[in-house]
Amino acid sequence: MITEKNLINHELIGLKAEVAGKGFSGEVVLETKNMLGIKAVNGIKRFPKLGTSFVFTLPNGKRVSVSGKKISSRAEDRIKTKVKKWQ
């Protein structure tokens, strides 16, 4: 179950996301080591993870802000790591 405490150790694809300061929001459909692809009404737009803040909406409706630096790695590597405290 995804919570605000373990969000960065979970798969991000499928979550609703907003790019802080850009006014762009949609569903995460692509993730690479350095980019997130977010699909909105007008197509898929890719954003670099480093230097960008994202606001993810969890399945329970809670919104969590995450610095792209915290998720800047390959998804399969990030899921394996243990993070004590990131917020």
C-alpha positions as CSV (number, residue, x, y, z in Angstrom):
1,M,0.0,0.0,0.0
2,I,1.4,3.4,-1.0
3,T,1.6,5.9,1.8
4,E,3.2,9.3,2.1
5,K,6.1,7.7,4.0
6,N,7.0,5.1,1.4
7,L,6.0,6.8,-1.8
8,I,9.5,7.1,-3.1
9,N,10.0,3.3,-2.8
10,H,6.9,2.5,-5.0
11,E,6.1,2.5,-8.6
12,L,5.0,5.9,-9.8
13,I,3.4,4.9,-13.0
14,G,-0.3,5.2,-12.7
15,L,-0.3,7.9,-10.1
16,K,-1.8,11.3,-10.7
17,A,1.0,13.9,-10.6
18,E,1.3,17.7,-10.9
19,V,4.5,19.6,-11.8
20,A,4.9,22.2,-9.1
21,G,5.2,25.7,-10.6
22,K,4.4,24.6,-14.1
23,G,0.6,24.2,-13.9
24,F,0.8,20.8,-15.7
25,S,-0.9,17.7,-14.3
26,G,-2.0,14.3,-15.4
27,E,-1.1,10.6,-15.0
28,V,2.4,9.3,-14.8
29,V,2.8,7.0,-17.9
30,L,6.6,6.9,-18.3
31,E,9.5,6.8,-15.9
32,T,13.2,6.7,-16.7
33,K,16.3,7.4,-14.6
34,N,16.1,11.2,-15.2
35,M,12.6,11.8,-16.6
36,L,8.9,11.5,-15.8
37,G,6.4,11.3,-18.6
38,I,3.0,12.8,-17.6
39,K,0.0,12.3,-19.8
40,A,-2.7,15.0,-19.9
41,V,-5.5,15.9,-22.3
42,N,-3.1,17.4,-24.8
43,G,-0.5,14.5,-24.9
44,I,2.5,13.3,-23.0
45,K,5.0,15.8,-21.7
46,R,8.3,14.8,-20.2
47,F,9.9,16.5,-17.3
48,P,13.4,16.1,-15.8
49,K,13.4,14.8,-12.3
50,L,16.4,16.9,-11.1
51,G,15.4,20.5,-10.4
52,T,11.6,19.8,-10.5
53,S,9.2,19.2,-7.7
54,F,6.2,16.9,-8.2
55,V,3.0,16.6,-6.3
56,F,1.6,13.1,-6.4
57,T,-2.0,12.2,-5.5
58,L,-2.1,8.9,-3.7
59,P,-4.9,6.4,-4.2
60,N,-6.4,7.5,-0.8
61,G,-6.6,11.1,-2.1
62,K,-3.7,12.5,-0.1
63,R,-1.3,14.8,-1.9
64,V,2.4,14.5,-1.4
65,S,5.1,16.8,-2.6
66,V,8.4,15.2,-3.6
67,S,11.6,16.8,-4.9
68,G,12.7,15.2,-8.1
69,K,16.1,14.7,-6.6
70,K,14.6,12.1,-4.2
71,I,13.3,10.0,-7.1
72,S,16.1,10.6,-9.5
73,S,17.1,7.0,-10.2
74,R,15.8,4.0,-12.1
75,A,12.5,2.8,-10.8
76,E,13.8,-0.7,-10.2
77,D,16.8,0.6,-8.2
78,R,14.7,3.0,-6.2
79,I,12.2,0.4,-5.2
80,K,14.9,-1.8,-3.7
81,T,16.5,0.9,-1.6
82,K,15.5,1.6,2.0
83,V,15.0,5.2,3.0
84,K,14.7,6.0,6.7
85,K,13.3,9.5,6.4
86,W,12.9,11.6,3.3
87,Q,10.3,14.3,4.3
